[in-house]
Amino acid sequence: MVTFRAREITLEEVENLLVFIPIYDGNFKDFLTLNPLTEVEWQQLQQIRNDFLVFLHRGKVSEGQARVISLNPLLKLAGYHQAPIELQVEEDIQQIYIEDKDTHIRGRFDIVAVNRHIETSKQTFLWVLIVESKNIAASEFAGIAQILTYAYTSLEKQSAVWGLVTNGATYQFFYVAKGESLSYQYMPSLSLLENERALQLLTVLKAIRDWFPENKD
């Protein structure tokens, strides 16, 4: 028997063990209703960026700082601190067992946003967004393997879920879904540091908050 820790597993190992297929050139509008921001939201977004830049100019931004200074304020501004969304933080995932490879995967996610108004099974609610945070030196692609591992457990009860990897400056979203096969689709990379992409970043976060898959079963 082989046991992997989700934090240490590679993307190649995840694709082979859990049989995920990558899809490229995704478009947010295929899955989300994107509504314009208000002037107040834009001003608050600029303040979040300015606060983050202060830390960035001082030197390396740690994973914890990226989460506290960039990610958490964005989630709050996008409505993730309000019902029906519940943020679950640093909780263990249900152990994954791949029988034909006699392999276990264990892990703990950073953040999962759950919609408590939508049940996927008895006492289990819809996962809308899985977040993996990294330090500023890490690529926004560094946490894909972890996102897919955590998403795999949710896809037992729902047809799709959103994933996000961020280092505080750049934000990489993925649409993870099950159909004839499991797939993860790369969305356009967004950035807190550029006006247009920062606007789209907050717009996308707000849309994902209200998202649900067409087929929840």
N, C-alpha and C positions, 0 to 999 in steps of 0.2 A: 504493500500500500504506500502511496505517495501523498504527502500533505503539502499544500502550498499556502503561504500567507498572501492575502490579496495585495498587501503593500509591496511585495517583492516580485509578484508575478509579471511576466512580460506580455506585451500585446500579442506576440506570436504564440505564446503558450495559451493565452485566453482564446484566440481564434481557433487554435487546434483542439483544445479541450472542450470548449463550449460551442464551437462551430458557428461563430459570428462571421458574417460577410460584410466587408466595408462597401459603402456607396458614397460617391463623391458628388460635388456640385449641388448640394441641397439648397432649397429655397424656403425661407421662413413662411412665406405667404401660402405655401402648399399645405401648411398645417395650422397656422395661427391667424387670428384676426388682429391686425396691427392698427391701433388707434393713435392719433396724434397726442403729444404731450401738451400739458398746459404750460403757461409761462412760469408759474410757480414751480412746477416740477423741473423745468429747465434750469431755473436759478438754483434749486437745491442740488441738482446733478452737478452743476459747476462747482458748488461748494465742496461736494464729495471729492471731485477731481483735485481741487486746490489743496484740500487736506492731505490727500494721498501724495501729491507732488512734494509737499514739505518733507515727508518721510523719505521719498525716493531720492531727493537731493542730498539728504544726510548720508546716504550710503545704501547698503543692501537692505532690502525689506524682507523680513522673515515670513514664513508661512502664516504664523499667528498674526503678525502685523497686517499682512495682506487681507486676512479675513476680517479683522477688526476695523481697519481704516477704510477699506474699499468694499469688500463683499457685503458685510453686514449692513452698512448704511444704504447700499443699493437695494438689498432685499427689503429693508424697512420702507424705503421710498416707494418700492414697487408693490407694497401691500402684503408682504409675506409675514408680517408680525400681527396680522389681523385675521379673525375668523373669516372663512372656514379653514384657513391654512394653519397647520401646526408644523413647526420646525423641530425635527428630531436630530440631535447632535451627538456624534461619536458613539453610536450604538453598534453592537455586534450584529452582523447579518446571520441569517440561518445558514448553517453549514451546507455547502454544496457537495454532493457526492456524484461523481461520474462513474457509473457502475462498470461500463465496458473497459474503462482504463484504470479501475480501482484507485481513484484519486479523490482526495478531499480538498476543498478550498475553504479557508476560514478568513474572516476579515472584519473590519470595522469602518463604516463610512464616516465621512466628515459631517455632511449635512444632507438630510432628505426633507423636502417639503411635501407634506401630506394634506390632501383635501378631505377633511373629516365629514363633508356632506355627501361624499360619494363612496359607497361601500363596494368593494370588489369581491368580498366574501364575508362571512359572518365575523364581525369585529375586526375586519381588515379594510383599510381605507386606501383610496387611490394615491399612489405616488405620482406627483407631477414633475418633480425636479430633483435629481441627485447631483450634489456638488462635491467636487474634489478640489481643494485649494493647495497651491504650491508657493514656494518662495519666488521672489522676483527673478532669480537667476534661472529658474526652470522654464522650459518651454511649456506653452499651453497645451501641448500634445502629450506631456509627460504622464498624465494621469488617466489616459484613455483605458488602459487595461483595468484599472481599479473601477472606473465608471461601469464598464461592461460587466465586471464581476458582480457588482452590487445590483445592476439592472437585471441581471439574469434571474435573481430571486423574485423580483417584482413581476416579471413576465410570466410567472406561473399563474398569476391571478388577474393580469390585465394585458391588453394587447400592445401597449406602447408606453414609453416613459421618456422624458427629456433628461439628458446629461449635460453637465457643465464642468469644464476644467478651467481654473483661473489662477493667475499669479498676481492678481490685483490690478495689473495694467491691461492685459489682454484677456479676453473671454472667448472660449471656444465651446460652442454648443454642439450637441449630437442628438439626433432623433433615433432612439433605439426601439426596434419593433420586432414582433414575431409575425410571420406569415407562413409561407411554405418553408422558409428558413428564417433564422435569426439574423438581423441586420442592424448596422449602425450607420447613420448617414451624417456626413460632415456638413455643418452649416457654415456660412461665411464667418470668418473670424472678426470679432468686434473688439473695440478698444475704448477704455475710459479716457484716454489721453487725446483723442481726436474728436472734434465736434460732431461730425455726421455719424460716426460709428458709435459715439457715446449716446447720442440721441436714440439710435436704433437699439443699443444695448438695453436701455431702460424700457423702451417700447416692447422689446421681446420679453423681458422679464415680467412685465405686467401682463402680457398676453398669455404666457405660460402659466401664470398664477390662476387664470380663469379657464385654462385648457382642460379638456377631457377627451380621451380617445373615442372614436365613433363606436367601437365595440369594446366594452370594458371587461368582457368575459374572457 
